[in-house]
Amino acid sequence: MTARLTTQTAWTNLQDHFEQVRSKHLRELFAEEPDRGLTLSLDAVGIFLDYSKNRVTSQTVALLMELARSAGLADRIEAMMTGEKINTTENRAVLHTALRAPRDATIEVDGHNVVTDVHAVLDRMSAFADKIRSGEWVGHTGKRIKNVINIGIGGSYLGPEMAYLALRPYSDRDMTVRFVSNVD
């Protein structure tokens, strides 16, 4: 197991670097690195990320990469991608990747391809949503469902709300969706 992140030399180096750049103005950073608009931006899969207008330098990126290496991030990503049981609280695989894997992919956990199971659940969820939207599935009064309340905490609240807000322009305006989150 890798040492605690905050006890590593790479962490200390990054903290020291932060103290050096924390009060610098962007004009100063652009003067020091005139090409930072190119070197501190990424363009991949239709997404453009420009972090040049933050208190980040090429050295910051190098230090972050060193921290990732010293923390064993690549090994942890590989463990997640291959279905290793990295959720130590529940002693199970996290399977975030299986939720996004194509139907014909293989992600094995304990010798079983979980992608098939994930797509079976996704298919049932899609069928359920279609029945709600079409009015085939009704509430206890026998009337069409018009109000949906999502109750959750953390990812069970934020994930659905984020997805709803992103897709709201394409939603059925006859339905009202609300989100509730409370630790109690």
PyMOL commands that set and color helices and strands:
alter all, ss='L'
color gray80, all
select helices_A, chain A and resi 5-7+9-21+26-32+36-39+58-70+73-81+96-100+114-134+155-170
alter helices_A, ss='H'
color red, helices_A
select strands_A, chain A and resi 41-44+47-50+108-109+112-113+147-151+176-180
alter strands_A, ss='S'
color yellow, strands_A
deselect
rebuild
show_as cartoon
